Amino acid sequence: MMKHTCEKRVYGSSMFVGPGHLHGVSAKYEHEGKWYCKTHHPPTVKAKANEESCKWRAERNAEDAARAKDAAIRKAEQRVLKVAMETAESSEELELDRACHALKALGWKES
């Protein structure tokens, strides 16, 4: 049995890319007539990319959900604050009206 080597072309990390070279390590996986190592086997590469994409999407969805939750909490806090301020203003007006009535009852006249 003939020993196969990986037929994936790889490139160095230098600034000058050049034509690259065949990976050349022992290949155990055949795909569409070419032999590949586990690292470069196209279905494996595709599955890994899909897995990473799903993981990335799940992280983004979790971050989006957290942002939406924070925004909903801020909006609710603003509504509560608005109602509290309106209630406080109403209470102050009511207290002022009571004080005016009490002063008028004592004979005080507005100028």
C-alpha positions, 0 to 999 in steps of 0.5 A, spaced: 500 500 500 502 506 497 503 511 503 500 518 501 502 525 503 497 531 504 496 535 498 494 541 501 498 547 499 501 551 505 504 558 505 509 561 510 509 566 514 514 571 511 512 577 508 513 574 501 508 569 500 510 566 494 507 559 491 507 556 498 509 548 498 505 542 499 504 540 506 507 533 505 505 530 512 502 523 512 495 523 509 489 518 512 483 522 508 481 522 501 476 527 499 475 528 491 481 524 489 486 528 493 489 525 500 489 530 506 491 530 513 486 531 519 488 538 519 486 539 512 481 534 510 475 539 507 469 536 510 473 536 517 475 544 516 468 545 514 465 542 520 470 546 524 468 552 521 461 551 522 462 549 529 466 556 530 460 560 527 455 557 531 459 558 537 460 565 535 453 566 533 451 563 540 455 568 544 453 574 540 445 572 541 447 572 549 450 579 548 444 581 544 439 579 550 443 582 555 443 588 552 436 588 551 435 586 558 439 592 560 435 597 556 428 594 558 431 595 566 433 602 564 426 604 561 422 601 567 427 605 571 425 611 568 418 610 568 418 609 575 422 615 576 417 619 572 411 617 576 415 618 583 417 625 581 409 626 578 407 624 585 412 628 589 409 634 585 402 632 586 404 631 594 407 638 594 401 642 591 397 638 595 401 640 601 401 647 599 393 648 598 392 645 605 397 650 607 394 656 604 387 654 606 389 654 613 392 661 613 386 663 609 382 660 615 386 664 620 385 671 616 391 671 611 389 674 605 393 673 598 397 680 595 
